[in-house]
Amino acid sequence: MRMLLPGSLMVFAGILAPPLAVAPHAEERPTDYRFDRLKAFFKKAACPAENYAQAFLDAADRYNLDWRLLPSLSFIESTGGKAARKNNLFGWGVAEFASPVIGIREVAYRLANSTLYKDKDLDEVLSTYNTSADYPERVKSVMRQIAPR
């Protein structure tokens, strides 16, 4: 026989016991709207970079970059991985990376820490990344397509 007593204790056949623990549900993380936006953006254009949405966000968060920057660079430089060579989604010189995720991390690290880019505003970063006069606006246009901000 089982009965509940005040204080959430249970009695089983005369034995006093704490309530049985209920297996917790898998910890639910709130949905990150940025992830959904990136997936949708890349999916619409059938880009392989869709598979790396979380890696883009993790790298942006780790290096304090605008979350839309790396995906936009990859879209401009390799159409989100369609024209990528040697896991290089970013047209980063002749660099080759062991995987696209490592490439994302490496480019993010350099954008945040290299003296070429560090402490520059977005237009200066983009003008350094690619010296074409229209390059900053092209990248910013993609950033706005991903999300207004």
C-alpha positions in Angstrom: 0.0 0.0 0.0 1.2 3.5 -0.9 0.1 6.8 0.5 1.4 10.3 0.3 2.3 12.1 3.5 2.9 15.8 3.9 6.4 16.8 2.9 6.3 14.7 -0.3 7.4 11.5 1.5 5.9 8.2 0.5 5.1 5.1 2.5 5.6 1.7 0.9 4.4 -1.2 3.0 5.4 0.7 6.1 8.8 2.0 4.8 9.2 5.8 4.6 11.0 6.9 1.4 11.5 10.0 -0.6 9.5 10.3 -3.8 10.8 8.4 -6.8 12.8 10.5 -9.1 11.3 11.0 -12.5 13.8 10.7 -15.3 14.4 14.3 -16.5 13.5 15.1 -20.0 16.4 15.8 -22.2 17.6 19.3 -21.5 15.8 21.6 -23.9 17.7 24.5 -25.3 15.7 27.4 -26.5 15.7 27.6 -30.2 18.3 30.0 -31.5 16.5 32.1 -34.2 19.9 32.7 -35.8 20.3 29.0 -36.5 16.9 28.8 -38.2 17.7 31.9 -40.3 21.0 30.5 -41.5 19.5 27.1 -42.3 16.7 28.7 -44.2 19.0 31.1 -46.1 21.4 28.4 -47.2 18.6 25.8 -47.9 16.8 28.3 -50.2 20.0 28.5 -52.4 20.8 24.7 -52.0 24.1 25.5 -50.4 26.2 22.9 -48.7 27.0 25.5 -46.0 23.5 24.7 -44.6 25.2 21.8 -42.8 27.5 24.2 -41.0 25.0 26.7 -39.5 25.9 25.8 -36.0 29.6 26.0 -36.7 29.2 29.5 -38.1 27.3 30.6 -34.9 29.7 29.0 -32.5 32.7 30.7 -34.2 30.9 34.1 -34.3 30.0 33.8 -30.6 33.5 32.6 -29.6 35.2 35.5 -31.5 32.6 38.2 -31.0 31.8 38.6 -34.7 28.5 39.6 -36.2 26.8 36.2 -36.6 25.9 37.0 -40.3 29.5 37.8 -41.4 31.0 34.4 -41.9 28.0 32.9 -43.7 27.9 36.0 -45.9 31.5 35.7 -46.8 31.1 32.1 -47.6 28.1 32.9 -49.8 30.0 35.6 -51.7 33.2 33.6 -52.0 32.0 30.1 -52.8 28.2 30.3 -53.0 27.9 28.8 -49.6 30.3 26.0 -50.4 29.1 25.2 -53.9 32.4 26.3 -55.4 34.6 25.6 -52.3 37.9 23.9 -52.9 39.8 22.0 -50.2 37.2 22.8 -47.5 37.8 26.5 -48.0 34.4 28.2 -48.0 35.9 31.7 -47.9 38.1 32.2 -50.8 40.9 32.5 -48.2 43.9 32.6 -50.6 45.1 29.2 -51.4 44.4 27.9 -47.9 43.1 24.4 -47.5 41.5 23.1 -44.3 41.0 19.7 -42.9 37.3 20.2 -42.8 34.8 23.1 -43.5 34.3 23.5 -39.7 38.0 23.9 -39.1 38.0 26.5 -42.0 35.2 28.4 -40.3 37.0 28.4 -37.0 40.3 29.5 -38.5 38.8 32.3 -40.6 36.8 33.5 -37.6 40.0 33.4 -35.4 41.9 35.5 -37.9 39.2 38.0 -38.5 39.1 38.6 -34.7 42.8 38.5 -33.9 44.9 39.3 -37.0 46.3 42.8 -37.0 44.9 43.1 -40.5 41.4 43.0 -39.2 41.4 43.5 -35.4 39.8 46.7 -34.2 38.4 47.7 -37.6 34.8 48.4 -38.3 32.9 46.2 -40.7 33.6 48.2 -43.9 37.3 48.3 -43.1 37.3 44.5 -42.4 35.6 43.8 -45.7 37.8 46.3 -47.7 40.8 44.5 -46.3 39.4 41.0 -47.0 38.8 41.9 -50.6 39.9 45.2 -52.2 37.1 45.3 -54.8 35.3 48.6 -54.4 31.9 47.0 -54.3 32.9 44.1 -52.0 31.7 45.6 -48.6 28.3 46.4 -50.0 27.9 42.9 -51.6 28.7 41.2 -48.3 26.4 43.5 -46.3 23.6 42.9 -48.8 23.9 39.2 -48.1 24.0 39.9 -44.4 20.7 41.8 -44.7 19.2 38.9 -46.6 20.1 36.5 -43.8 18.6 38.9 -41.2 18.1 42.6 -40.8 20.3 42.5 -37.7 
